[in-house]
């Protein structure tokens, strides 16, 4: 029998790695030849924190998912189909939110607004500010500002919350999600204001707003307009019809061109603080909407087709919103101090709307001249 010498080492074998062209590293991506450290092209020379934490959080087959969408839902296409809107873009990823909203800014901005409104309400209680209101103004607030709370809540919950998942990029969906948060927070601000007034020492009916929203003829045009907006299936149309048309002709008309103009003359400095926060929200939300639709109307390949689609939507929603606006006319005569007329307020709203449409390179509807 042959013995192995203790100095002889036994050879050991190891599996050898074999490389083929099936690995992901061998595939060709849009940025395969890039020497940049960024996986996307920043809008400016340097990437912002907003872009770093928002861009491409949702992957896209056109950019990264070479195998196509890796998930889907029952009886629907996978991922985020681009045909969920009639609008078309050469590159949806060009959109950037001019507000640069991301998680930190959402909490920071809303916390500041909530703090501001809370302090205003506390100071109003301490100073017994509501006791200086005349009965006509008290009735105006309990009925009309309370009714508007339902419009804000409905749009936030059933338009923007529903639509914010449907756009083809995370950048657009993120902006719409913030829009939904704005609407819902503002509706809650109005609800808390209504509750404070109901618990104050003035004669204020904190429940009548529901009856006004459901039955008062003055508010049925607004209610119908808002409810029709919640039934839109195309996310692009929902955003355009709400932020560009309804808000310009109805929302701004009521909040900015009426309430913000007459509250102080009626001895009320609390309502402008609360409503002003809602107007600031809308200014930011209109900003991202204008950026998105401008990108689409100026698309080198699809711009004309997008303008045609937006023109169709204008023909549907402008008459609807103008009808809602005219139905509100009687409330301009309710306060004792009437600083502005309905005609002046509507003219201001129409001028702002024309400015938005001009910025989007869209034709001005003939209904605005009537």
C-alpha positions in Angstrom: 0.0 0.0 0.0 1.4 3.4 -1.0 1.5 6.0 1.7 1.2 9.7 1.0 4.0 11.8 2.2 3.0 14.4 4.8 4.8 17.0 2.7 2.6 16.3 -0.3 -0.3 18.7 -0.7 -3.5 17.5 -2.2 -4.7 19.6 -5.1 -8.2 21.1 -4.6 -10.5 22.1 -7.5 -12.7 25.2 -7.6 -15.6 26.0 -10.0 -14.5 28.5 -12.6 -16.8 31.5 -13.3 -18.1 31.6 -16.8 -19.2 35.0 -18.2 -21.8 35.3 -21.0 -23.6 38.1 -22.7 -26.8 37.5 -20.7 -25.8 39.6 -17.7 -27.4 43.0 -17.2 -24.0 44.6 -17.5 -23.8 43.5 -21.2 -27.1 45.1 -22.1 -27.3 48.5 -23.8 -29.2 51.2 -22.0 -29.9 54.8 -23.0 -27.0 55.9 -20.8 -24.6 53.0 -21.5 -22.0 55.2 -23.1 -22.4 58.1 -20.7 -19.4 59.3 -18.6 -21.7 61.2 -16.3 -22.2 60.2 -12.6 -25.9 61.0 -13.0 -28.3 58.5 -14.4 -30.5 61.4 -15.7 -29.9 64.8 -17.3 -30.5 67.7 -14.8 -32.7 70.6 -16.0 -29.8 72.9 -15.1 -26.0 72.6 -14.9 -26.2 70.9 -11.5 -28.8 68.5 -10.2 -31.0 69.7 -7.4 -31.9 67.7 -4.3 -35.5 67.6 -5.6 -34.3 65.9 -8.8 -32.0 63.5 -6.9 -34.8 62.2 -4.7 -37.7 62.3 -7.2 -36.4 61.6 -10.7 -36.7 57.9 -11.8 -38.0 56.7 -8.5 -40.6 55.0 -10.7 -38.6 53.1 -13.4 -39.8 53.3 -17.0 -39.3 50.7 -19.8 -38.2 53.6 -22.0 -35.3 54.3 -19.7 -34.3 51.4 -17.5 -36.7 48.4 -17.6 -35.4 46.7 -20.7 -37.6 43.6 -20.0 -40.8 45.8 -19.8 -43.0 46.5 -16.9 -42.3 44.0 -14.1 -45.8 44.4 -12.5 -49.3 45.1 -13.5 -52.9 45.0 -12.2 -55.9 42.8 -13.0 -57.4 43.3 -16.5 -55.1 46.3 -17.2 -51.8 46.9 -18.9 -48.7 46.8 -16.8 -47.2 49.8 -15.0 -48.1 53.3 -16.2 -49.5 53.1 -19.7 -49.2 56.4 -21.6 -52.6 56.0 -23.2 -54.3 56.8 -19.9 -54.4 60.3 -21.3 -55.0 61.6 -24.9 -52.1 64.0 -24.5 -48.8 62.8 -26.0 -45.2 63.8 -25.2 -41.9 63.0 -26.9 -40.4 62.6 -23.5 -42.6 62.7 -20.4 -39.4 62.8 -18.3 -38.7 66.4 -19.3 -41.2 67.6 -16.8 -39.9 69.3 -13.6 -42.0 70.7 -10.9 -41.0 74.4 -10.6 -42.0 74.2 -6.9 -39.4 71.4 -6.5 -41.7 69.6 -4.1 -40.4 66.5 -2.3 -40.9 64.9 1.1 -39.1 67.5 3.2 -40.7 70.5 1.5 -44.2 69.0 1.8 -43.9 68.7 5.6 -42.1 72.0 6.0 -44.5 74.1 4.0 -47.7 72.5 5.4 -46.4 72.7 9.0 -45.7 76.4 8.5 -49.2 77.0 7.2 -50.9 75.0 9.9 -48.9 76.9 12.5 -49.9 80.2 11.0 -53.6 79.3 10.9 -53.6 77.9 14.4 -52.1 81.1 15.8 -54.6 83.2 14.0 -57.5 81.2 15.4 -56.1 81.3 18.9 -55.6 85.1 18.7 -59.1 85.5 17.4 -60.5 83.6 20.3 -58.4 85.6 22.8 -59.5 88.9 21.3 -63.1 87.9 20.9 -62.8 89.0 17.3 -65.9 87.3 16.1 -68.1 89.4 18.4 -67.5 92.4 16.1 -69.0 90.7 13.1 -72.4 91.9 11.9 -75.1 89.3 11.5 -75.1 89.6 7.7 -71.4 88.7 7.5 -71.8 85.9 10.0 -74.6 84.4 7.7 -72.4 84.9 4.7 -69.5 82.9 6.2 -71.5 80.1 7.7 -73.3 79.5 4.4 -70.8 80.2 1.7 -67.4 79.6 3.1 -68.8 76.4 4.7 -70.2 75.3 1.3 -66.8 75.9 -0.4 -65.2 73.5 2.0 -67.1 70.7 0.2 -65.7 71.7 -3.1 -62.1 71.7 -1.8 -62.5 68.3 -0.1 -64.2 66.7 -3.2 -61.5 67.9 -5.6 -58.7 66.8 -3.2 -60.1 63.4 -2.5 -61.8 62.4 -5.8 -59.8 64.3 -8.5 -56.2 64.7 -7.5 -55.9 61.7 -5.2 -57.4 59.5 -7.9 -55.4 61.0 -10.8 -52.0 61.2 -9.0 -51.2 57.5 -9.7 -52.0 57.6 -13.4 -49.4 59.8 -15.1 -46.5 58.1 -16.8 -43.7 59.5 -14.6 -43.0 59.9 -10.9 -42.3 63.6 -11.3 -45.8 64.3 -12.5 -47.5 62.0 -10.1 -45.6 63.6 -7.2 -46.7 67.0 -8.1 -50.4 65.9 -8.3 -50.1 64.1 -4.9 -48.9 67.3 -3.3 -51.8 69.1 -5.0 -54.2 66.5 -3.4 -52.6 67.2 0.0 -53.0 70.9 -0.4 -56.7 70.6 -1.2 -57.4 68.2 1.7 -55.4 70.3 4.2 -57.3 73.5 3.1 -60.6 71.7 3.5 -59.6 70.7 7.0 -58.6 74.3 7.7 -62.1 75.5 6.7 -63.7 72.7 8.8 -61.7 73.8 11.9 -62.6 77.4 11.3 -66.3 76.4 11.0 -66.0 74.5 14.3 -64.3 77.4 16.1 -67.1 79.7 15.0 -69.8 77.3 16.0 -68.3 77.1 19.5 -67.8 80.8 19.9 -70.2 83.2 21.6 -71.8 84.4 18.4 -74.9 83.1 16.7 -73.3 80.8 14.2 -74.9 77.6 12.7 -72.0 75.2 12.1 -74.2 72.7 10.3 -76.0 74.7 7.7 -73.1 74.4 5.2 -74.3 70.9 4.3 -77.8 72.0 3.5 -76.4 74.9 1.4 -74.1 72.6 -0.6 -76.9 70.0 -1.2 -79.9 72.3 -1.8 -79.2 76.0 -2.2 -79.7 76.9 -5.9 -76.8 79.4 -5.8 -74.4 76.5 -5.1 -75.7 73.8 -7.4 -73.8 75.0 -10.4 -70.5 74.7 -8.5 -71.5 71.4 -7.0 -72.4 70.0 -10.5 -69.1 71.2 -11.9 -67.1 69.7 -9.1 -68.9 66.4 -9.3 -68.4 66.2 -13.0 -64.7 66.7 -12.6 -64.6 63.7 -10.3 -65.9 61.5 -13.0 -63.2 62.2 -15.6 -61.1 59.1 -16.5 -58.3 60.8 -18.4 -55.8 62.1 -15.8 -54.6 64.9 -18.2 -58.1 66.1 -18.7 -58.9 65.9 -15.0 -55.8 68.1 -14.2 -56.5 70.6 -17.0 -60.2 70.9 -16.4 -59.7 71.4 -12.6 -56.5 73.5 -12.2 -56.7 75.5 -15.4 -60.4 75.9 -16.0 -62.5 75.4 -12.9 -60.0 77.0 -10.5 -59.4 80.0 -12.7 -63.1 80.7 -13.4 -64.7 79.6 -10.1 -62.1 78.9 -7.4 -60.2 82.2 -7.8 -63.4 84.1 -8.4 -64.8 83.0 -5.0 -61.6 82.9 -2.9 -59.5 85.8 -4.3 -61.9 88.1 -6.2 -64.6 88.0 -3.5 -63.6 86.8 -0.1 -60.1 88.3 -0.1 -61.5 91.7 -1.2 -64.4 92.2 1.2 -63.6 90.4 4.4 -61.6 93.2 6.0 -64.3 95.8 5.2 -66.7 93.6 7.1 -64.5 93.5 10.2 -63.1 90.1 9.5 -59.3 89.6 9.5 -59.3 85.8 10.1 -61.0 84.6 6.9 -58.3 86.3 4.7 -55.6 84.5 6.6 -57.2 81.1 6.1 -58.3 81.7 2.5 -55.0 83.3 1.6 -53.3 80.0 2.6 -55.5 78.2 0.1 -54.8 80.8 -2.6 -51.1 80.3 -2.0 -51.5 76.6 -2.4 -53.3 77.1 -5.7 -50.6 79.5 -7.0 -48.1 76.7 -6.5 -50.4 74.1 -8.0 -51.1 76.3 -11.1 -47.4 76.7 -11.5 -46.7 73.0 -12.0 -49.8 72.7 -14.2 -48.6 75.5 -16.5 -45.1 73.9 -16.7 -46.6 70.6 -17.7 -49.1 71.8 -20.3 -46.6 74.3 -21.7 -44.2 71.4 -22.2 -47.0 69.5 -24.1 -48.2 72.4 -26.3 -44.6 73.2 -27.3 -43.6 69.6 -28.0 -41.8 69.6 -31.3 -43.6 66.5 -32.6 -47.0 66.4 -30.8 -47.6 70.1 -29.9 -50.3 70.7 -32.5 -52.2 67.5 -31.6 -52.0 68.4 -27.9 -53.4 71.9 -28.6 -56.3 70.4 -30.5 -57.1 68.0 -27.5 -56.8 70.9 -25.0 -59.1 73.0 -27.2 -61.7 70.2 -27.1 -61.5 70.1 -23.4 -61.9 73.9 -23.2 -65.1 73.7 -25.2 -66.5 71.3 -22.7 -65.4 72.8 -19.4 -65.3 76.5 -20.0 -69.2 76.7 -20.4 -69.6 74.4 -17.4 -67.4 76.6 -15.1 -68.8 79.9 -16.4 -72.3 78.6 -15.6 -71.2 77.7 -12.1 -69.6 81.2 -11.7 -72.8 83.0 -12.8 -74.9 80.9 -10.5 -72.9 82.3 -7.6 -73.8 85.9 -8.5 -76.4 86.4 -5.7 -73.9 85.9 -2.9 -72.2 89.2 -3.9 -75.2 91.1 -2.6 -75.3 89.4 0.8 -72.6 91.2 2.8 -73.4 94.7 4.2 -70.1 96.1 2.9 -70.0 95.4 -0.9 -66.5 96.5 -2.0 -66.6 94.8 -5.4 -69.4 93.9 -7.8 -69.9 90.5 -9.4 -69.1 91.9 -12.8 -65.7 93.3 -11.6 -64.8 90.0 -9.9 -65.7 87.9 -13.0 -63.8 90.2 -15.2 -60.7 89.8 -13.1 -61.1 86.0 -13.1 -61.5 86.0 -16.9 -58.4 88.1 -17.3 -56.3 85.7 -15.2 -57.7 82.8 -17.2 -56.8 84.5 -20.5 -53.3 85.0 -19.2 -52.9 81.3 -18.4 -54.3 80.2 -21.8 -51.9 82.6 -23.6 -49.0 81.2 -21.7 -50.0 77.7 -22.9 -50.3 79.0 -26.5 -54.1 78.1 -26.6 -56.8 80.0 -28.3 -59.1 82.1 -26.1 -62.6 80.6 -26.0 -65.3 82.9 -27.4 -67.4 82.3 -24.3 -65.0 84.6 -22.3 -66.2 87.6 -24.4 -69.8 87.1 -23.6 
